Amino acid sequence: MILLTITLIALITFGISYYIVYQGLSPSIADDKETYDYMYSEYPYLKQWVRRLNSNQQLCDTTILSTDSLYLHAYYIPADRPTANTAIVIHGHKNSAIGMLHIAYLYSRSMHFNVLLPELRAHGHSEGSHIGMGWEDRNDIQLWIREAPRLFHNPDLKIVVHGISMGAATTMMLAGDDTPDNVICFVEDCGYTSVWDAFSYVTIHRNHLPSFPFMHIANKISKWKYGLDFREASALQQVKKAEKPMLFIHGTNDHYVPFEMVHKLYSAKPRNKAIWEAPNSRHARSFHDYPREYTRQVAAFVNSYFYKK
């Protein structure tokens, strides 16, 4: 009876831990219509803009091949006037490039930038057996950085990388690596400190489970199945090495990626940094709640480095 009880507890513990991995890393199936409908309901002005882009054949798509032979998809929008200024805009967890059209609108309409919208591995129309949580994706964004000059027919691009949520974690993880000289600065909006911290928070506060032993077993499953170590995948450690300028944005009422994380990240960044806290905004809602101020903060920060003498 004791052996049966122990076996049952072990199976339940493993099952819950496996579910944490499945919940976090299982691929996100593309549903463009549903995402467009949601974006148009939240940002009605996007509908006319996208219609205009399509009629002028300015909302284009492309693919590249990753270093591990996955086809990765992206949309791109050439600027309405010739420019070297370019934004690479990165979506969040189980979202897609279409879900970032509001940020694309900011850069395209308000700042007249080229915009590249990659779909991270296992998201949208990109291939992948599992979600990379930013850690694997940072290497894919390096490929998109190298691809951008060809897409926009300009070898002298100046690039800002701007991500939201998991896209922000990707941005910070990328920023800690060596990036080409044409990457000028970064904008991270509500990114997490590490995959371990993000999953632990969900496990404790949403699933109402203790971190131990479930996170420890889940991490072993992830490393065994996908080679992804939740602790190694740390935006916080990468930000400590980031030399290029970074703007940190976070809603003060974020209870999905807790607001406190942004202060740890901001403190870890050694220099060339700014922060804007969006009052009472929930997760990934800062632009929605404060579109003019968000645009002003981003434009002021990015332009100060793009046009620095």
N, C-alpha and C positions, 0 to 999 in steps of 0.2 A: 504493500500500500504506500509506504514511504517512497519507494523507488518510482512508483507510478506518479505520485504527486510531484516529485522532483522533475521527472521527465515532462510532465504536463506544463509545469512552470517554465522549464527551459524552452519548450516549443512555443509557448505564448510569448516569452521574452524575445525569442528570435523572430517570430512573426511580426511583432510590433516594430522591432528594429528594422526588419526588411521593409515594412510599410513606410518608415521614415525615408529610406532610400528611394523607394518607388515614388512616393509623394513628391520628393524633391527633384529627382533626376529623370523621371520618365519623359519621353519626348512629348512635345506640344504639337498637336495636329493643326495644320493651317485651316482656318475658316475665314477667308477674306471678307465674305459678305457680312458675317456677324460682327467682325471687327470694324468694318466701314460703318455699319449701322450704329454701333456704339459710339464711334468717334463723331459721327454727324449729330448724334443726339447730345453729346457733351460739348461739341465745338461746331455749331451749325454753319459757321462761315467757311469751314473746310470743304463743304459740299461743292460750292461754286468754284472754289479754287482748284480742287481736284478735277472737276469737269473741264475747267479751262486748261489745266496741264495736259489732260488726256487729248483734248481737241487739238492742242498744239504739239502733241507727241513729245512732251517734256517729262512725263513720268515714265522713265525707262527701267528695264530690269536687265540683270546680268548675273553670271555665275563665275566662280573661281573654283579651283581644286585645292583643297587643304593639303598640308604636308602628309596627312594620313589618308589621303585619297577620298575625301568626302566632297561632294558638290555643295558649295555654299552659295546662297542666293542673296541678292541685294536689289533694292530700288535706288535709282539716282535721279536727281533733278538738277539740270544745268541752270546756272543763274540767268536772270533776265537781261544781263549785260555782261560783256567779257570781264572776267576777274580771276585772280589766282586764289582768292579767299574761299575756303572750303570747310564745311562742317561734316564730320562723321558722327552720326547720331545713333546711339545704341539703345535698344529696347530692353525691357525688364523680363523677369522670370515668367515663362509661359505666355509671353506676349509676342508681338511680331513687329516688323517694320511699319506696317500700316498703323499700328497703335502709337507710333511716334510722329505721326503727321503734324500734330500741333507744334512740336519742336522744329520739325522741318519748315513749317510755315514761318516760325520766328526767324530762322536764318535766311530763308528764301525771300520772304516778303519784306521783313523789317530791316534785314542787314544785307540783302542782295548777294548772298553767298551761294556757291554750289553746295548741294547737299547729297551725301551718300548715306543710305539707310541699310546697313547689313542685317541679315537675319542670322542670328547665332545658331550654332550647330544644334540640331534636334528641335529647332523652332521654325515656324512658318514653312517655307519651301526649301529649307536647308536640310541636308541629310545629317544623320547622327543617331547612334544607338542610345545616347543619354545626354542630358544637359550638362554642360561644362562648368556652370556656376561662376563664369568669369575667368576662372583659372586657366582652363584650356582655351577659352575664347580670346584671351589676350594675344595669343600667338596668331590666331586667325585675323584679328584686327591689324596686326602687322602686315599681313598679306594684302588687306584692303587698302592700307596706306600706300603700299607700293603700286597697287592697281589704279588708284585714283587719278594720277596724272594721265593715264591712257584714256580713262572714261571721259575726263573733262578736257582732253586735248590741250593740256598745258603742263610742261615739264617742271614748272616753277611754282607749284601750288604751295600755299600756306594753310596749315590744317589745325583746326581745333577739334578735339574729341570730346563729345558730350553724351553722357549716359545717365539713365534713370534706373534706380533700384538695382537689379542685377547688372544692368548696363553700366551703372555708376561703379559697381564693384569691378566690372571688367575694365573700366576706364582707369581706376586707381591701380589695379594690378598691372595694367599696361604701363602706367606712368613710372612704376618702379624699375622697369627694364629700360634698356637703351632703345630709344626711338630715333628715327631719321631727323635730321636738322629741320626739315620742313614742318614737323609737328611743333607748333608754337606753344600751345597751352591746353588745359583740360578743364572740363566742367563736370562735376559729379553731383547728382541730385538724389539724395536719400539712399546712398549705398551703405552696405553693411561692412563691419570690421573684418569679419572672416566668415567662411562657410560654416565653420563649427559654431560660431556665435549666432549666426542667423538660424540654423537648424535647431540649436539648443533653445533659443527663444521661442520658436514655434512649438517645440516639443513640450516645454514647460507651461507656456502661457495659453496656447491654443489647444493642444492635445491633453493638457493637464496631467503630464507624466514627468517623473524625475529625469534629469539629464543622465544620471548613472542608474542602471547600466545601458540604457537604450542607445544613447548617443555613441558610446564606446563600441558597442556591437555594430551599430549602423556604419560607423566609420570603417571598421574592419571589413564589412561587407562591400562598401564602396571601393575601398582599396583593392580588394580581391577581384571584384567584378569589373570595375572600370579604371582602376589605377588612380582614382581621385581621393586624395587625403584631405579631409575637411580642415584639419589644422594647418596644413601647408598652404592651403588656398586662402591666404590672408591679405586682404587689402591693407590692413594696418601695417604689416611689415613692409609691404611694397611702398606705401606712402612715405615711410621713413627714408627711403632711398630716392624719392622723386625730387628732381631738381627743377623741372620746368613748372611754370605757374599753374595753380589750380584754384578754381572757385568751388567752394563747398556750399550746397543748398540743402536745407532740410526743413520740413514742416514741424512746428513745435508740438503738434498733436498727433504725431506719427506713432502708432502702437503696433505697427507691423515690422518695420525696421526702426527700433526705438530711437527717439530723438537724441538720447544720450550718446549714441554711437558717433554722431557727427563731431562732437567735441573731442572725443578720443582721436578721431582721424585728423581733425584740424590741428590739434596739439602735436601730433606725430609728424606732420609736414614741416620740414625744417625752415623753409623760407618761401618767398614768392607765392603768397596765398591770400585769399579773402574768403569771407563767409557771409551768407545771408540766411537768416532764419525767417521762414514764412509763418506769420502768426496764426496759430490755430489750424493750420493745414494738416490734413491727414496724409497717409502715405501716397507719394507720387501725385499729389493734388496741388502743389505749389503754383504751377503755371495756371491751372484751372481757376484757382482762387484769386490770383493776383497777376493776370496776364501782362498788364502794363509794367508793373514793378519788376516782374520776372524778366521781361524783355529788356528793361532798362539796366538791371543788374548784369545780365549776361552780356549785352552789347558794350557796356562801359568797361567790363573786365576784359573781354576778348579784344576789343579795339585798342585798349591801352597797351597790349602786347603786339598786336598785329601792326600797329602803326608807330611802334616805339622807335625813337630816333637814336 
